[in-house]
């Protein structure tokens, strides 16, 4: 006649959410740590491979875009470190 509903303890949901966000944050941080040097290397490689005399505007734009991506990843890593700290 009566149904007993078992509810989790009050702090259980918060612990699950924080553990889940910690794991996803660490995965994103690892991806960022690998991506940062790759972008910096791509910037250096493209700056050395593209002839500046052939098309200086394209050379500057390409280098600026790759450096902006590299700086964005660096800023994301700094933000991740600040958020993930225990």
MIDRENKOL-214232 format. One record per atom (N, C-alpha, C): z, x, y; residue number from 1; residue in three letters; atom name. Coordinates in steps of 0.05 Angstrom, whole numbers, plus 5000, padded with zeros to 4 digits. Example, Ala and Ser with C-alpha at 12.3 -4.5 7.8 and 13.67 -1.06 7.14 Angstrom:
// MIDRENKOL-214232
@pz->5156&px->5264&py->4886&pos->1&code->ALA&site->N
@pz->5156&px->5246&py->4910&pos->1&code->ALA&site->CA
@pz->5156&px->5264&py->4934&pos->1&code->ALA&site->C
@pz->5142&px->5257&py->4955&pos->2&code->SER&site->N
@pz->5143&px->5273&py->4979&pos->2&code->SER&site->CA
@pz->5157&px->5258&py->5001&pos->2&code->SER&site->C
//
This chain:
// MIDRENKOL-214232
@pz->5000&px->5016&py->4976&pos->1&code->UNK&site->N
@pz->5000&px->5000&py->5000&pos->1&code->UNK&site->CA
@pz->5000&px->5017&py->5025&pos->1&code->UNK&site->C
@pz->5016&px->5038&py->5026&pos->2&code->UNK&site->N
@pz->5016&px->5056&py->5049&pos->2&code->UNK&site->CA
@pz->5002&px->5082&py->5041&pos->2&code->UNK&site->C
@pz->4988&px->5093&py->5061&pos->3&code->UNK&site->N
@pz->4974&px->5119&py->5057&pos->3&code->UNK&site->CA
@pz->4988&px->5140&py->5073&pos->3&code->UNK&site->C
@pz->4994&px->5162&py->5060&pos->4&code->UNK&site->N
@pz->5007&px->5184&py->5073&pos->4&code->UNK&site->CA
@pz->4986&px->5204&py->5082&pos->4&code->UNK&site->C
@pz->4986&px->5209&py->5108&pos->5&code->UNK&site->N
@pz->4967&px->5228&py->5120&pos->5&code->UNK&site->CA
@pz->4982&px->5254&py->5125&pos->5&code->UNK&site->C
@pz->4971&px->5275&py->5115&pos->6&code->UNK&site->N
@pz->4984&px->5301&py->5120&pos->6&code->UNK&site->CA
@pz->4969&px->5315&py->5142&pos->6&code->UNK&site->C
@pz->4982&px->5321&py->5163&pos->7&code->UNK&site->N
@pz->4971&px->5335&py->5186&pos->7&code->UNK&site->CA
@pz->4979&px->5364&py->5186&pos->7&code->UNK&site->C
@pz->4961&px->5382&py->5195&pos->8&code->UNK&site->N
@pz->4969&px->5410&py->5196&pos->8&code->UNK&site->CA
@pz->4990&px->5415&py->5217&pos->8&code->UNK&site->C
@pz->5005&px->5436&py->5215&pos->9&code->UNK&site->N
@pz->5025&px->5442&py->5235&pos->9&code->UNK&site->CA
@pz->5012&px->5445&py->5262&pos->9&code->UNK&site->C
@pz->5027&px->5441&py->5284&pos->10&code->UNK&site->N
@pz->5015&px->5442&py->5311&pos->10&code->UNK&site->CA
@pz->5001&px->5468&py->5318&pos->10&code->UNK&site->C
@pz->5010&px->5490&py->5309&pos->11&code->UNK&site->N
@pz->4998&px->5516&py->5317&pos->11&code->UNK&site->CA
@pz->4975&px->5524&py->5299&pos->11&code->UNK&site->C
@pz->4969&px->5510&py->5278&pos->12&code->UNK&site->N
@pz->4949&px->5518&py->5258&pos->12&code->UNK&site->CA
@pz->4921&px->5518&py->5271&pos->12&code->UNK&site->C
@pz->4914&px->5498&py->5286&pos->13&code->UNK&site->N
@pz->4888&px->5496&py->5298&pos->13&code->UNK&site->CA
@pz->4883&px->5519&py->5318&pos->13&code->UNK&site->C
@pz->4903&px->5526&py->5333&pos->14&code->UNK&site->N
@pz->4899&px->5548&py->5353&pos->14&code->UNK&site->CA
@pz->4896&px->5575&py->5338&pos->14&code->UNK&site->C
@pz->4910&px->5579&py->5316&pos->15&code->UNK&site->N
@pz->4907&px->5604&py->5302&pos->15&code->UNK&site->CA
@pz->4879&px->5606&py->5290&pos->15&code->UNK&site->C
@pz->4869&px->5584&py->5279&pos->16&code->UNK&site->N
@pz->4842&px->5584&py->5267&pos->16&code->UNK&site->CA
@pz->4821&px->5590&py->5288&pos->16&code->UNK&site->C
@pz->4824&px->5578&py->5311&pos->17&code->UNK&site->N
@pz->4804&px->5582&py->5333&pos->17&code->UNK&site->CA
@pz->4805&px->5610&py->5343&pos->17&code->UNK&site->C
@pz->4829&px->5622&py->5346&pos->18&code->UNK&site->N
@pz->4830&px->5649&py->5357&pos->18&code->UNK&site->CA
@pz->4820&px->5669&py->5336&pos->18&code->UNK&site->C
@pz->4825&px->5665&py->5310&pos->19&code->UNK&site->N
@pz->4815&px->5683&py->5290&pos->19&code->UNK&site->CA
@pz->4784&px->5681&py->5288&pos->19&code->UNK&site->C
@pz->4774&px->5658&py->5291&pos->20&code->UNK&site->N
@pz->4745&px->5654&py->5290&pos->20&code->UNK&site->CA
@pz->4732&px->5667&py->5314&pos->20&code->UNK&site->C
@pz->4743&px->5663&py->5338&pos->21&code->UNK&site->N
@pz->4731&px->5675&py->5361&pos->21&code->UNK&site->CA
@pz->4734&px->5705&py->5361&pos->21&code->UNK&site->C
@pz->4756&px->5715&py->5349&pos->22&code->UNK&site->N
@pz->4759&px->5744&py->5347&pos->22&code->UNK&site->CA
@pz->4738&px->5756&py->5330&pos->22&code->UNK&site->C
@pz->4732&px->5744&py->5307&pos->23&code->UNK&site->N
@pz->4712&px->5754&py->5289&pos->23&code->UNK&site->CA
@pz->4684&px->5753&py->5302&pos->23&code->UNK&site->C
@pz->4677&px->5731&py->5315&pos->24&code->UNK&site->N
@pz->4651&px->5729&py->5328&pos->24&code->UNK&site->CA
@pz->4649&px->5749&py->5351&pos->24&code->UNK&site->C
@pz->4671&px->5753&py->5365&pos->25&code->UNK&site->N
@pz->4671&px->5772&py->5387&pos->25&code->UNK&site->CA
@pz->4667&px->5800&py->5377&pos->25&code->UNK&site->C
@pz->4679&px->5807&py->5354&pos->26&code->UNK&site->N
@pz->4676&px->5834&py->5343&pos->26&code->UNK&site->CA
@pz->4647&px->5838&py->5334&pos->26&code->UNK&site->C
@pz->4635&px->5818&py->5322&pos->27&code->UNK&site->N
@pz->4607&px->5820&py->5314&pos->27&code->UNK&site->CA
@pz->4589&px->5825&py->5338&pos->27&code->UNK&site->C
@pz->4593&px->5809&py->5359&pos->28&code->UNK&site->N
@pz->4577&px->5813&py->5383&pos->28&code->UNK&site->CA
@pz->4582&px->5840&py->5395&pos->28&code->UNK&site->C
@pz->4606&px->5850&py->5394&pos->29&code->UNK&site->N
@pz->4612&px->5876&py->5405&pos->29&code->UNK&site->CA
@pz->4598&px->5899&py->5389&pos->29&code->UNK&site->C
@pz->4598&px->5896&py->5363&pos->30&code->UNK&site->N
@pz->4584&px->5916&py->5346&pos->30&code->UNK&site->CA
@pz->4554&px->5916&py->5352&pos->30&code->UNK&site->C
@pz->4543&px->5892&py->5355&pos->31&code->UNK&site->N
@pz->4514&px->5890&py->5362&pos->31&code->UNK&site->CA
@pz->4509&px->5903&py->5389&pos->31&code->UNK&site->C
@pz->4527&px->5898&py->5408&pos->32&code->UNK&site->N
@pz->4524&px->5910&py->5435&pos->32&code->UNK&site->CA
@pz->4526&px->5940&py->5435&pos->32&code->UNK&site->C
@pz->4544&px->5951&py->5418&pos->33&code->UNK&site->N
@pz->4548&px->5980&py->5416&pos->33&code->UNK&site->CA
@pz->4523&px->5993&py->5405&pos->33&code->UNK&site->C
@pz->4509&px->5979&py->5386&pos->34&code->UNK&site->N
@pz->4485&px->5990&py->5375&pos->34&code->UNK&site->CA
@pz->4461&px->5986&py->5395&pos->34&code->UNK&site->C
@pz->4461&px->5964&py->5409&pos->35&code->UNK&site->N
@pz->4439&px->5957&py->5427&pos->35&code->UNK&site->CA
@pz->4439&px->5974&py->5452&pos->35&code->UNK&site->C
@pz->4462&px->5982&py->5462&pos->36&code->UNK&site->N
@pz->4464&px->5997&py->5487&pos->36&code->UNK&site->CA
@pz->4449&px->6024&py->5485&pos->36&code->UNK&site->C
@pz->4455&px->6041&py->5466&pos->37&code->UNK&site->N
@pz->4440&px->6066&py->5465&pos->37&code->UNK&site->CA
@pz->4410&px->6062&py->5459&pos->37&code->UNK&site->C
@pz->4404&px->6041&py->5443&pos->38&code->UNK&site->N
@pz->4376&px->6035&py->5437&pos->38&code->UNK&site->CA
@pz->4361&px->6028&py->5463&pos->38&code->UNK&site->C
@pz->4373&px->6012&py->5480&pos->39&code->UNK&site->N
@pz->4359&px->6005&py->5505&pos->39&code->UNK&site->CA
@pz->4357&px->6029&py->5523&pos->39&code->UNK&site->C
@pz->4378&px->6045&py->5524&pos->40&code->UNK&site->N
@pz->4377&px->6069&py->5541&pos->40&code->UNK&site->CA
@pz->4355&px->6088&py->5531&pos->40&code->UNK&site->C
@pz->4354&px->6091&py->5505&pos->41&code->UNK&site->N
@pz->4333&px->6108&py->5494&pos->41&code->UNK&site->CA
@pz->4305&px->6097&py->5499&pos->41&code->UNK&site->C
@pz->4302&px->6071&py->5497&pos->42&code->UNK&site->N
@pz->4276&px->6058&py->5502&pos->42&code->UNK&site->CA
@pz->4268&px->6062&py->5531&pos->42&code->UNK&site->C
@pz->4288&px->6061&py->5549&pos->43&code->UNK&site->N
@pz->4282&px->6065&py->5578&pos->43&code->UNK&site->CA
@pz->4272&px->6094&py->5582&pos->43&code->UNK&site->C
@pz->4286&px->6113&py->5570&pos->44&code->UNK&site->N
@pz->4278&px->6141&py->5573&pos->44&code->UNK&site->CA
@pz->4251&px->6146&py->5561&pos->44&code->UNK&site->C
@pz->4247&px->6136&py->5537&pos->45&code->UNK&site->N
@pz->4221&px->6140&py->5523&pos->45&code->UNK&site->CA
@pz->4198&px->6128&py->5539&pos->45&code->UNK&site->C
@pz->4202&px->6103&py->5548&pos->46&code->UNK&site->N
@pz->4180&px->6090&py->5563&pos->46&code->UNK&site->CA
@pz->4174&px->6104&py->5589&pos->46&code->UNK&site->C
@pz->4195&px->6114&py->5602&pos->47&code->UNK&site->N
@pz->4191&px->6128&py->5628&pos->47&code->UNK&site->CA
@pz->4176&px->6154&py->5623&pos->47&code->UNK&site->C
@pz->4180&px->6167&py->5600&pos->48&code->UNK&site->N
@pz->4166&px->6192&py->5594&pos->48&code->UNK&site->CA
@pz->4138&px->6187&py->5584&pos->48&code->UNK&site->C
@pz->4133&px->6165&py->5570&pos->49&code->UNK&site->N
@pz->4107&px->6160&py->5558&pos->49&code->UNK&site->CA
@pz->4087&px->6147&py->5577&pos->49&code->UNK&site->C
@pz->4097&px->6130&py->5595&pos->50&code->UNK&site->N
@pz->4078&px->6117&py->5613&pos->50&code->UNK&site->CA
@pz->4070&px->6137&py->5635&pos->50&code->UNK&site->C
@pz->4044&px->6141&py->5639&pos->51&code->UNK&site->N
@pz->4036&px->6159&py->5660&pos->51&code->UNK&site->CA
@pz->4041&px->6146&py->5687&pos->51&code->UNK&site->C
@pz->4055&px->6161&py->5704&pos->52&code->UNK&site->N
@pz->4062&px->6151&py->5731&pos->52&code->UNK&site->CA
@pz->4037&px->6148&py->5749&pos->52&code->UNK&site->C
@pz->4019&px->6167&py->5746&pos->53&code->UNK&site->N
@pz->3995&px->6167&py->5764&pos->53&code->UNK&site->CA
@pz->3976&px->6143&py->5758&pos->53&code->UNK&site->C
@pz->3976&px->6134&py->5733&pos->54&code->UNK&site->N
@pz->3957&px->6113&py->5726&pos->54&code->UNK&site->CA
@pz->3964&px->6086&py->5740&pos->54&code->UNK&site->C
@pz->3990&px->6079&py->5739&pos->55&code->UNK&site->N
@pz->3998&px->6053&py->5751&pos->55&code->UNK&site->CA
@pz->4027&px->6056&py->5759&pos->55&code->UNK&site->C
@pz->4033&px->6066&py->5782&pos->56&code->UNK&site->N
@pz->4061&px->6071&py->5790&pos->56&code->UNK&site->CA
@pz->4077&px->6045&py->5792&pos->56&code->UNK&site->C
@pz->4065&px->6023&py->5801&pos->57&code->UNK&site->N
@pz->4081&px->5998&py->5803&pos->57&code->UNK&site->CA
@pz->4090&px->5988&py->5776&pos->57&code->UNK&site->C
@pz->4073&px->5989&py->5756&pos->58&code->UNK&site->N
@pz->4080&px->5981&py->5729&pos->58&code->UNK&site->CA
@pz->4102&px->5999&py->5718&pos->58&code->UNK&site->C
@pz->4099&px->6025&py->5722&pos->59&code->UNK&site->N
@pz->4119&px->6045&py->5713&pos->59&code->UNK&site->CA
@pz->4146&px->6039&py->5724&pos->59&code->UNK&site->C
@pz->4148&px->6034&py->5750&pos->60&code->UNK&site->N
@pz->4173&px->6028&py->5763&pos->60&code->UNK&site->CA
@pz->4185&px->6002&py->5754&pos->60&code->UNK&site->C
@pz->4168&px->5981&py->5751&pos->61&code->UNK&site->N
@pz->4178&px->5955&py->5741&pos->61&code->UNK&site->CA
@pz->4189&px->5957&py->5713&pos->61&code->UNK&site->C
@pz->4174&px->5970&py->5695&pos->62&code->UNK&site->N
@pz->4183&px->5973&py->5667&pos->62&code->UNK&site->CA
@pz->4209&px->5988&py->5665&pos->62&code->UNK&site->C
@pz->4211&px->6010&py->5680&pos->63&code->UNK&site->N
@pz->4236&px->6025&py->5680&pos->63&code->UNK&site->CA
@pz->4259&px->6009&py->5691&pos->63&code->UNK&site->C
@pz->4254&px->5994&py->5713&pos->64&code->UNK&site->N
@pz->4275&px->5978&py->5725&pos->64&code->UNK&site->CA
@pz->4284&px->5955&py->5706&pos->64&code->UNK&site->C
@pz->4266&px->5942&py->5692&pos->65&code->UNK&site->N
@pz->4273&px->5921&py->5674&pos->65&code->UNK&site->CA
@pz->4290&px->5932&py->5651&pos->65&code->UNK&site->C
@pz->4281&px->5954&py->5639&pos->66&code->UNK&site->N
@pz->4297&px->5965&py->5617&pos->66&code->UNK&site->CA
@pz->4324&px->5975&py->5626&pos->66&code->UNK&site->C
@pz->4326&px->5987&py->5649&pos->67&code->UNK&site->N
@pz->4352&px->5995&py->5659&pos->67&code->UNK&site->CA
@pz->4370&px->5971&py->5665&pos->67&code->UNK&site->C
@pz->4358&px->5950&py->5675&pos->68&code->UNK&site->N
@pz->4374&px->5925&py->5680&pos->68&code->UNK&site->CA
@pz->4385&px->5914&py->5654&pos->68&code->UNK&site->C
@pz->4368&px->5913&py->5633&pos->69&code->UNK&site->N
@pz->4377&px->5904&py->5607&pos->69&code->UNK&site->CA
@pz->4400&px->5922&py->5596&pos->69&code->UNK&site->C
@pz->4397&px->5948&py->5600&pos->70&code->UNK&site->N
@pz->4417&px->5967&py->5590&pos->70&code->UNK&site->CA
@pz->4443&px->5962&py->5605&pos->70&code->UNK&site->C
@pz->4442&px->5958&py->5631&pos->71&code->UNK&site->N
@pz->4466&px->5953&py->5647&pos->71&code->UNK&site->CA
@pz->4479&px->5926&py->5640&pos->71&code->UNK&site->C
@pz->4462&px->5906&py->5634&pos->72&code->UNK&site->N
@pz->4473&px->5880&py->5626&pos->72&code->UNK&site->CA
@pz->4488&px->5882&py->5599&pos->72&code->UNK&site->C
@pz->4477&px->5898&py->5581&pos->73&code->UNK&site->N
@pz->4491&px->5901&py->5555&pos->73&code->UNK&site->CA
@pz->4518&px->5917&py->5560&pos->73&code->UNK&site->C
@pz->4517&px->5936&py->5577&pos->74&code->UNK&site->N
@pz->4542&px->5951&py->5584&pos->74&code->UNK&site->CA
@pz->4563&px->5933&py->5596&pos->74&code->UNK&site->C
@pz->4554&px->5915&py->5614&pos->75&code->UNK&site->N
@pz->4573&px->5897&py->5626&pos->75&code->UNK&site->CA
@pz->4584&px->5877&py->5605&pos->75&code->UNK&site->C
@pz->4567&px->5868&py->5587&pos->76&code->UNK&site->N
@pz->4576&px->5850&py->5566&pos->76&code->UNK&site->CA
@pz->4596&px->5864&py->5548&pos->76&code->UNK&site->C
@pz->4592&px->5889&py->5542&pos->77&code->UNK&site->N
@pz->4611&px->5904&py->5525&pos->77&code->UNK&site->CA
@pz->4638&px->5907&py->5539&pos->77&code->UNK&site->C
@pz->4638&px->5912&py->5565&pos->78&code->UNK&site->N
@pz->4663&px->5914&py->5580&pos->78&code->UNK&site->CA
@pz->4677&px->5887&py->5580&pos->78&code->UNK&site->C
@pz->4662&px->5866&py->5584&pos->79&code->UNK&site->N
@pz->4674&px->5839&py->5583&pos->79&code->UNK&site->CA
@pz->4685&px->5833&py->5556&pos->79&code->UNK&site->C
@pz->4671&px->5841&py->5535&pos->80&code->UNK&site->N
@pz->4681&px->5836&py->5507&pos->80&code->UNK&site->CA
@pz->4706&px->5851&py->5502&pos->80&code->UNK&site->C
@pz->4708&px->5875&py->5511&pos->81&code->UNK&site->N
@pz->4733&px->5891&py->5507&pos->81&code->UNK&site->CA
@pz->4756&px->5877&py->5521&pos->81&code->UNK&site->C
@pz->4752&px->5868&py->5545&pos->82&code->UNK&site->N
@pz->4773&px->5854&py->5560&pos->82&code->UNK&site->CA
@pz->4782&px->5828&py->5547&pos->82&code->UNK&site->C
@pz->4763&px->5814&py->5535&pos->83&code->UNK&site->N
@pz->4769&px->5788&py->5523&pos->83&code->UNK&site->CA
@pz->4782&px->5791&py->5496&pos->83&code->UNK&site->C
@pz->4773&px->5811&py->5480&pos->84&code->UNK&site->N
@pz->4782&px->5814&py->5452&pos->84&code->UNK&site->CA
@pz->4809&px->5828&py->5451&pos->84&code->UNK&site->C
@pz->4818&px->5841&py->5471&pos->85&code->UNK&site->N
@pz->4844&px->5855&py->5470&pos->85&code->UNK&site->CA
@pz->4866&px->5837&py->5460&pos->85&code->UNK&site->C
@pz->4882&px->5847&py->5441&pos->86&code->UNK&site->N
@pz->4904&px->5830&py->5430&pos->86&code->UNK&site->CA
@pz->4926&px->5825&py->5450&pos->86&code->UNK&site->C
//
